[in-house]
Amino acid sequence: MSDTGADNYYYDPEAECMPRGQLLQLQLTRLKKILQHAYDNVPHYRAAFDKQGVKPNELQSLEDLAKFPFTIKNDLRDAYPFNMFAVPREQISRLHASSGTTGKPTVVGYTEGDINNWADLMARSISCAGGRPGDIVHNAFGYGLFTGGLGAHYGAERLKCTVTPMSGGNTEKQIAVMSDFGSHVLFSTPSYALNIAEVARSEGVDLAAGPLRIGLFGAEPWSDEMRVELEKQLGLKAMDIYGLSEIMGPGVACECPEQNGLHGWEDHFLFEIVDPETLQPLPYGEVGELVITTLTKEALPIIRYRTHDITRLTDEPCVCGRSHARILRVAGRNDDMMIIRGVNVYPSQIESVLVGIKGVAPHYQLVIKREGVLDTLLVDIEAEPDFSGDRTALGAEVKHHIKSLIGVTCTVNVLGTGEVPRSQGKAVRVKDLRKK
């Protein structure tokens, strides 16, 4: 295994560098067990498999998984609160849940074994990104029912880091603690990390001059242009970490310092790419929707979960030596996609345009309205604090770039510093004001 740093520390090299053929055989063995576990213990899966006319013992190869039904978020909502669990409730050590802003929350449960695996995988992810034992980890992910805070916390402790459990909000105190404690690693959403950087700059605090080395950012799509901005403002290496509550939480996949995709931990998860329209499997390299099957979850086995995240997979070798397939940066979610006058647009596409324009601060919000029978897009942006030019001209420039690079016509509203709502967690990038 090649080294990307003089003091490289690998948390679990035997698992991360397992020969590809051995890894696929391990997946098959675990997949057979998890299908049977789900069928025997979860009424939803027994009914879904029977309706599809397929039994767990019919799986003889990884390709056979395509015969089995998908799981969607509504399946978990319909099973609220505990009817998707595959073990008695008394064996559940912890419960997490989504916010439930669009319906009943999705409830996820963990056995003691699940929590141990989660801590191991988060430790593996932090180490993969460059974190080391003894690092001071500033955790600005939200604690509570959201999986981010506790997932990052337990993983950092498992790696023998020193954890500062800040959670989100109270940004001025976050900055003081990071400066006073000398934090090395920052966990947060990318939008909140930008908020931290902005407030620090307004207070005359130069976080980029401190010991911060690594930012592990996730929970929302973000662009490579945003990565550049975060690295410039915070003086760290901005690393992408991926996860979702229904599958485990953060730590499903993470970048290594090569930053050429997120290593998905295939000894615990099986990844597929499917066509979002036909739902047929696509080969490595093709862009489609990411589908994940858990291979080791005891409390909440999940079979073929449609994440709605648009990406592609590669199993080409990485310089770091890890053998696990890589998820090539999530471009957006197909359920977040906006259709404006026939043009398909993802928020991350607009972010990519905005971050590269001089005079535009990296804060924005997209507002969709309906005028008559047509949908319209308003892009609220902020001028940089020291911008002294013509805001009307700046708005026209942004409108031109969005039209020429993405193909959608929009109205651009250039606001002053602080007028675009700031995130204390996940950013609200899109406000849909159309009447349903």
C-alpha positions as CSV (number, residue, x, y, z in Angstrom):
1,M,0.0,0.0,0.0
2,S,1.4,3.4,-1.0
3,D,1.6,6.1,1.6
4,T,0.1,9.6,1.1
5,G,1.8,11.0,4.2
6,A,5.0,10.4,6.2
7,D,3.1,9.5,9.3
8,N,0.2,7.7,7.6
9,Y,-2.0,5.7,10.0
10,Y,-4.5,3.2,8.6
11,Y,-7.3,2.2,11.0
12,D,-8.1,-1.1,9.4
13,P,-5.7,-2.0,6.6
14,E,-6.7,-5.6,6.4
15,A,-10.3,-4.8,5.5
16,E,-9.5,-1.7,3.4
17,C,-6.9,-3.4,1.2
18,M,-8.6,-6.8,0.9
19,P,-8.0,-8.3,-2.6
20,R,-10.9,-7.4,-4.8
21,G,-12.0,-11.0,-5.5
22,Q,-11.9,-11.8,-1.7
23,L,-14.0,-8.7,-1.0
24,L,-16.7,-9.7,-3.6
25,Q,-16.9,-13.2,-2.1
26,L,-17.3,-11.7,1.4
27,Q,-20.1,-9.5,0.0
28,L,-21.9,-12.5,-1.4
29,T,-21.6,-14.4,1.8
30,R,-23.0,-11.5,3.8
31,L,-25.6,-10.7,1.3
32,K,-27.1,-14.2,1.5
33,K,-27.3,-13.9,5.3
34,I,-28.8,-10.4,5.3
35,L,-31.5,-11.3,2.8
36,Q,-32.5,-14.3,5.0
37,H,-32.4,-12.1,8.1
38,A,-34.7,-9.5,6.6
39,Y,-37.1,-12.1,5.2
40,D,-37.4,-14.0,8.4
41,N,-37.7,-11.1,10.8
42,V,-39.2,-8.1,8.9
43,P,-42.9,-8.4,7.8
44,H,-42.4,-5.7,5.1
45,Y,-39.6,-7.7,3.5
46,R,-41.4,-11.0,3.6
47,A,-44.4,-9.4,1.9
48,A,-42.2,-7.5,-0.6
49,F,-40.1,-10.6,-1.6
50,D,-43.2,-12.7,-1.9
51,K,-45.0,-10.1,-4.1
52,Q,-41.9,-10.0,-6.3
53,G,-41.9,-13.9,-6.4
54,V,-38.3,-14.2,-5.1
55,K,-36.8,-16.0,-2.1
56,P,-33.5,-15.3,-0.3
57,N,-32.1,-18.8,-1.2
58,E,-32.5,-17.9,-4.9
59,L,-29.5,-15.5,-4.7
60,Q,-26.5,-17.3,-6.0
61,S,-24.4,-14.3,-7.3
62,L,-24.2,-10.6,-6.6
63,E,-25.9,-10.0,-9.9
64,D,-29.0,-11.8,-8.6
65,L,-29.7,-9.0,-6.2
66,A,-31.4,-7.2,-9.2
67,K,-34.3,-9.7,-8.8
68,F,-35.1,-8.3,-5.4
69,P,-37.4,-5.3,-4.7
70,F,-36.2,-1.8,-3.8
71,T,-36.8,-0.1,-0.5
72,I,-37.9,3.6,-0.5
73,K,-38.2,6.1,2.3
74,N,-42.0,5.7,2.4
75,D,-41.5,2.1,3.4
76,L,-39.8,3.2,6.6
77,R,-42.4,5.9,7.2
78,D,-45.3,3.4,6.7
79,A,-43.6,1.2,9.3
80,Y,-43.4,4.0,11.9
81,P,-42.1,3.6,14.5
82,F,-40.6,0.2,14.9
83,N,-42.1,-2.2,12.4
84,M,-39.0,-2.4,10.2
85,F,-36.8,-3.7,13.0
86,A,-35.5,-7.2,12.6
87,V,-34.8,-7.7,16.3
88,P,-37.0,-7.3,19.4
89,R,-37.3,-3.7,20.5
90,E,-35.6,-4.7,23.8
91,Q,-32.4,-5.4,21.8
92,I,-32.3,-1.9,20.4
93,S,-29.5,0.1,22.1
94,R,-30.2,3.5,20.4
95,L,-32.9,5.2,18.2
96,H,-32.4,8.0,15.7
97,A,-35.0,9.6,13.5
98,S,-35.3,12.1,10.6
99,S,-36.9,15.4,11.2
100,G,-40.2,14.3,9.6
101,T,-40.7,17.7,7.9
102,T,-42.5,16.1,4.9
103,G,-44.4,13.4,6.8
104,K,-43.8,10.9,9.5
105,P,-40.1,10.7,10.5
106,T,-38.1,7.6,9.5
107,V,-36.9,5.8,12.6
108,V,-33.7,3.9,12.6
109,G,-32.5,1.6,15.4
110,Y,-29.1,0.1,16.3
111,T,-28.1,-2.9,18.3
112,E,-25.0,-2.8,20.4
113,G,-23.2,-4.6,17.6
114,D,-24.5,-2.0,15.0
115,I,-23.1,0.8,17.1
116,N,-19.8,-0.9,17.4
117,N,-19.6,-1.3,13.6
118,W,-20.7,2.3,13.1
119,A,-17.9,3.5,15.4
120,D,-15.4,1.3,13.5
121,L,-16.5,2.6,10.1
122,M,-16.4,6.2,11.2
123,A,-12.9,5.7,12.7
124,R,-11.9,4.1,9.4
125,S,-13.4,7.1,7.5
126,I,-11.6,9.7,9.7
127,S,-8.4,7.9,9.3
128,C,-8.9,7.5,5.5
129,A,-9.3,11.3,5.3
130,G,-6.1,11.9,7.2
131,G,-7.2,12.1,10.8
132,R,-4.9,10.6,13.4
133,P,-5.1,9.5,17.0
134,G,-4.6,12.4,19.3
135,D,-6.1,15.0,16.9
136,I,-8.5,17.4,18.4
137,V,-11.8,16.9,16.6
138,H,-14.3,19.9,16.6
139,N,-17.7,18.3,16.0
140,A,-20.2,20.8,14.7
141,F,-22.6,18.2,13.4
142,G,-25.9,18.3,15.2
143,Y,-26.4,16.0,18.2
144,G,-29.7,14.4,19.0
145,L,-32.0,12.4,16.7
146,F,-29.8,13.5,13.7
147,T,-27.2,10.8,13.2
148,G,-24.3,13.1,12.3
149,G,-23.2,14.3,15.7
150,L,-23.1,11.0,17.6
151,G,-21.9,9.1,14.6
152,A,-18.8,11.4,14.2
153,H,-18.3,11.5,18.0
154,Y,-18.1,7.8,18.5
155,G,-15.9,7.3,15.5
156,A,-13.4,9.9,16.6
157,E,-13.2,8.5,20.0
158,R,-12.7,5.0,18.5
159,L,-9.8,6.4,16.6
160,K,-8.5,7.8,20.0
161,C,-9.0,11.4,19.0
162,T,-9.9,14.2,21.4
163,V,-13.5,15.2,20.7
164,T,-15.1,18.6,21.3
165,P,-18.9,17.9,21.1
166,M,-20.0,21.4,20.0
167,S,-23.1,20.5,17.9
168,G,-24.5,23.2,15.6
169,G,-25.2,26.9,16.3
170,N,-23.7,29.5,18.6
171,T,-21.1,30.3,15.9
172,E,-19.1,32.8,17.9
173,K,-18.5,30.3,20.6
174,Q,-17.6,27.7,18.0
175,I,-14.8,30.0,16.7
176,A,-13.5,30.8,20.2
177,V,-13.3,27.1,21.1
178,M,-11.6,26.1,17.8
179,S,-9.0,28.9,18.3
180,D,-8.4,28.3,22.0
181,F,-8.4,24.5,21.8
182,G,-6.3,24.3,18.7
183,S,-8.6,22.0,16.7
184,H,-7.1,19.9,13.9
185,V,-10.3,18.4,12.4
186,L,-13.7,20.0,11.7
187,F,-16.9,18.1,11.3
188,S,-19.8,20.1,9.9
189,T,-22.1,20.6,6.9
190,P,-20.2,22.6,4.1
191,S,-22.7,25.4,4.3
192,Y,-22.3,25.8,8.1
193,A,-18.5,25.7,7.7
194,L,-18.8,28.7,5.3
195,N,-20.9,30.4,8.0
196,I,-18.2,29.8,10.6
197,A,-15.5,31.2,8.2
198,E,-17.6,34.3,7.5
199,V,-18.2,35.0,11.2
200,A,-14.6,34.4,12.0
201,R,-13.5,36.9,9.4
202,S,-15.9,39.5,10.7
203,E,-14.4,39.0,14.2
204,G,-10.9,39.3,12.9
205,V,-10.1,35.6,13.6
206,D,-7.9,33.9,11.1
207,L,-8.8,30.2,11.4
208,A,-6.6,29.5,8.3
209,A,-3.6,30.5,10.3
210,G,-4.3,27.9,13.0
211,P,-3.7,24.2,13.3
212,L,-6.9,23.1,11.3
213,R,-5.8,20.4,8.8
214,I,-8.9,18.6,7.7
215,G,-12.6,19.4,7.3
216,L,-14.9,16.4,7.0
217,F,-18.0,17.8,5.3
218,G,-21.3,16.0,4.5
219,A,-25.0,15.8,4.9
220,E,-25.7,18.0,1.8
221,P,-24.5,18.0,-1.8
222,W,-21.6,20.4,-2.4
223,S,-19.5,21.3,-5.4
224,D,-15.8,21.3,-6.2
225,E,-16.0,25.0,-6.4
226,M,-17.3,25.1,-2.8
227,R,-14.4,22.8,-1.8
228,V,-11.9,25.4,-3.1
229,E,-13.7,28.2,-1.2
230,L,-13.7,26.2,2.1
231,E,-10.0,25.4,1.7
232,K,-9.1,29.0,1.0
233,Q,-11.1,30.4,3.9
234,L,-10.3,27.8,6.6
235,G,-6.8,26.7,5.5
236,L,-7.7,23.0,5.6
237,K,-8.1,20.1,3.2
238,A,-11.9,19.8,2.6
239,M,-12.8,16.1,2.5
240,D,-16.2,14.6,1.5
241,I,-17.8,12.1,3.8
242,Y,-21.0,10.3,2.8
243,G,-23.8,8.6,4.7
244,L,-27.5,8.6,5.3
245,S,-29.6,7.7,8.4
246,E,-31.5,4.9,6.7
247,I,-28.3,3.1,5.9
248,M,-26.3,3.9,9.1
249,G,-25.4,7.6,9.3
250,P,-22.1,9.2,8.3
251,G,-19.3,6.8,7.5
252,V,-20.7,4.9,4.6
253,A,-18.0,6.3,2.4
254,C,-15.2,8.8,2.6
255,E,-12.5,10.4,0.5
256,C,-8.8,9.7,0.9
257,P,-6.3,12.5,0.4
258,E,-6.2,11.7,-3.3
259,Q,-9.7,13.2,-3.5
260,N,-10.7,11.0,-6.5
261,G,-13.9,9.7,-5.2
262,L,-15.3,8.4,-1.9
263,H,-14.2,4.9,-0.8
264,G,-17.4,3.0,-0.1
265,W,-16.9,0.4,2.7
266,E,-18.0,-2.6,0.6
267,D,-17.4,-5.1,3.4
268,H,-20.5,-3.6,5.1
269,F,-22.5,-2.1,2.2
270,L,-23.3,-3.2,-1.4
271,F,-23.5,-0.4,-3.9
272,E,-25.4,-0.4,-7.2
273,I,-26.1,2.3,-9.8
274,V,-29.5,2.1,-11.5
275,D,-31.2,4.1,-14.2
276,P,-33.6,6.4,-12.3
277,E,-36.3,6.0,-14.9
278,T,-36.1,2.3,-15.8
279,L,-34.5,1.2,-12.5
280,Q,-32.3,-1.2,-14.4
281,P,-28.8,-1.7,-13.1
282,L,-26.0,0.3,-14.9
283,P,-22.4,-0.7,-15.2
284,Y,-19.5,1.0,-13.4
285,G,-18.8,4.4,-14.9
286,E,-22.4,5.1,-15.9
287,V,-24.2,8.0,-14.1
288,G,-27.4,7.0,-12.3
289,E,-29.0,6.7,-8.9
290,L,-27.1,5.1,-6.0
291,V,-28.8,2.1,-4.4
292,I,-27.4,0.7,-1.2
293,T,-27.9,-2.6,0.6
294,T,-26.6,-3.1,4.2
295,L,-24.6,-6.3,4.7
296,T,-24.1,-6.3,8.4
297,K,-26.9,-4.3,10.0
298,E,-28.7,-6.4,12.7
299,A,-31.5,-4.1,13.9
300,L,-32.5,-2.5,10.6
301,P,-31.4,-4.5,7.5
302,I,-32.0,-2.4,4.4
303,I,-32.3,-4.1,1.0
304,R,-31.7,-2.0,-2.2
305,Y,-32.4,1.4,-0.7
306,R,-33.0,4.1,-3.4
307,T,-31.0,7.0,-2.1
308,H,-32.0,9.4,-4.9
309,D,-28.4,10.5,-5.0
310,I,-27.0,10.9,-8.6
311,T,-23.4,9.7,-9.0
312,R,-21.4,6.9,-10.6
313,L,-19.1,4.1,-9.3
314,T,-15.6,3.0,-10.2
315,D,-13.5,0.1,-9.1
316,E,-10.3,1.3,-10.7
317,P,-7.4,1.1,-8.3
318,C,-6.7,4.2,-6.1
319,V,-3.2,5.3,-5.5
320,C,-3.8,5.0,-1.8
321,G,-4.1,1.2,-2.2
322,R,-7.6,0.7,-0.9
323,S,-9.5,-1.9,-2.9
324,H,-13.1,-0.7,-2.2
325,A,-15.1,0.8,-5.1
326,R,-15.4,4.6,-5.1
327,I,-18.4,6.8,-5.3
328,L,-17.5,9.7,-7.6
329,R,-18.9,12.8,-5.8
330,V,-22.7,13.1,-5.6
331,A,-23.8,15.6,-8.2
332,G,-27.2,16.1,-6.6
333,R,-30.5,14.2,-5.8
334,N,-33.0,13.3,-8.4
335,D,-35.8,14.4,-6.0
336,D,-34.0,17.8,-5.6
337,M,-33.9,18.3,-9.4
338,M,-35.7,21.4,-10.6
339,I,-37.4,21.5,-14.0
340,I,-37.5,25.1,-15.1
341,R,-39.2,25.6,-18.5
342,G,-38.1,22.1,-19.6
343,V,-34.5,22.4,-18.3
344,N,-33.3,20.0,-15.6
345,V,-31.3,21.9,-13.0
346,Y,-29.6,20.7,-9.8
347,P,-28.8,23.3,-7.1
348,S,-25.2,22.1,-7.1
349,Q,-24.9,23.1,-10.8
350,I,-25.9,26.7,-9.9
351,E,-23.5,26.6,-6.9
352,S,-20.7,25.7,-9.2
353,V,-21.3,28.7,-11.4
354,L,-21.7,31.2,-8.5
355,V,-18.6,30.2,-6.5
356,G,-16.4,31.0,-9.5
357,I,-17.6,34.5,-10.1
358,K,-15.6,37.4,-8.7
359,G,-17.5,39.6,-6.4
360,V,-20.1,36.9,-5.4
361,A,-20.1,35.6,-1.9
362,P,-20.6,31.8,-1.5
363,H,-24.1,32.1,-0.1
364,Y,-27.2,31.7,-2.2
365,Q,-30.9,30.5,-2.2
366,L,-33.0,29.5,-5.1
367,V,-36.7,30.5,-5.1
368,I,-39.1,28.8,-7.5
369,K,-42.4,30.5,-8.3
370,R,-45.2,29.9,-10.8
371,E,-46.3,32.7,-13.0
372,G,-49.4,31.7,-15.0
373,V,-48.5,28.2,-16.4
374,L,-44.7,28.8,-16.3
375,D,-42.2,28.1,-13.5
376,T,-39.7,30.9,-12.8
377,L,-36.4,30.7,-10.9
378,L,-35.1,33.5,-8.7
379,V,-31.5,33.3,-7.6
380,D,-30.8,35.2,-4.4
381,I,-27.0,35.9,-4.0
382,E,-24.8,38.1,-1.9
383,A,-22.1,40.4,-3.1
384,E,-18.8,40.0,-1.2
385,P,-18.5,42.3,1.8
386,D,-15.8,44.4,0.0
387,F,-17.6,44.6,-3.3
388,S,-17.8,48.2,-4.5
389,G,-19.0,47.7,-8.0
390,D,-22.4,47.9,-9.7
391,R,-24.7,45.3,-8.2
392,T,-27.0,45.4,-11.2
393,A,-24.1,44.6,-13.5
394,L,-23.0,41.8,-11.2
395,G,-26.5,40.3,-11.3
396,A,-26.6,40.5,-15.1
397,E,-23.2,38.7,-15.2
398,V,-24.4,35.9,-13.0
399,K,-27.6,35.6,-15.0
400,H,-25.5,35.3,-18.2
401,H,-23.2,32.7,-16.8
402,I,-26.2,30.6,-15.5
403,K,-27.9,30.8,-18.9
404,S,-24.8,30.0,-21.0
405,L,-23.4,27.2,-18.7
406,I,-26.7,25.5,-17.6
407,G,-29.2,26.7,-20.1
408,V,-31.8,28.1,-17.8
409,T,-33.1,31.6,-17.7
410,C,-33.5,33.1,-14.3
411,T,-33.8,36.4,-12.3
412,V,-30.8,37.3,-10.1
413,N,-31.2,39.3,-7.0
414,V,-28.0,40.7,-5.5
415,L,-28.3,41.1,-1.7
416,G,-26.1,42.6,0.9
417,T,-23.9,40.7,3.4
418,G,-26.0,38.5,5.7
419,E,-29.2,38.8,3.8
420,V,-29.3,35.2,2.5
421,P,-30.4,33.0,5.4
422,R,-27.5,31.2,7.1
423,S,-27.4,27.6,7.9
424,Q,-26.8,26.1,11.4
425,G,-26.9,22.6,9.9
426,K,-28.2,21.6,6.6
427,A,-28.7,24.5,4.2
428,V,-32.1,25.2,2.7
429,R,-31.0,25.9,-0.8
430,V,-34.4,25.8,-2.5
431,K,-37.6,27.5,-1.6
432,D,-40.5,26.2,-3.7
433,L,-43.3,28.7,-3.6
434,R,-45.5,27.0,-6.2
435,K,-48.9,26.0,-5.1
436,K,-49.2,22.3,-4.8
